[in-house]
């Protein structure tokens, strides 16, 4: 949402320079740098759960484990 709303935020979409770069560019790059690790974490957790579920279903079951 922050990337889509950036053009309507007056402190971002204006004739300002942040760190010598246009504020809209800095805003967009900052959000990309924040979102990329967050999405990677979510994907890694999802894959780990899927792999664990597959390993559990592939393991042979005994009559005691079914109880």
Secondary structure in CASP SS format (residue, H / E / C, confidence):
PFRMAT SS
TARGET T0000
AUTHOR 0000-0000-0000
METHOD secondary structure of the structure
MODEL  1
X C 1.00
X H 1.00
X H 1.00
X H 1.00
X H 1.00
X H 1.00
X H 1.00
X H 1.00
X C 1.00
X C 1.00
X C 1.00
X C 1.00
X C 1.00
X C 1.00
X C 1.00
X C 1.00
X E 1.00
X E 1.00
X C 1.00
X C 1.00
X E 1.00
X E 1.00
X H 1.00
X H 1.00
X H 1.00
X H 1.00
X H 1.00
X H 1.00
X H 1.00
X H 1.00
X H 1.00
X H 1.00
X H 1.00
X H 1.00
X H 1.00
X H 1.00
X H 1.00
X H 1.00
X H 1.00
X H 1.00
X H 1.00
X H 1.00
X H 1.00
X H 1.00
X H 1.00
X H 1.00
X H 1.00
X H 1.00
X H 1.00
X H 1.00
X H 1.00
X H 1.00
X H 1.00
X H 1.00
X H 1.00
X H 1.00
X H 1.00
X H 1.00
X C 1.00
X C 1.00
X C 1.00
X C 1.00
X C 1.00
X C 1.00
X C 1.00
X C 1.00
X C 1.00
END
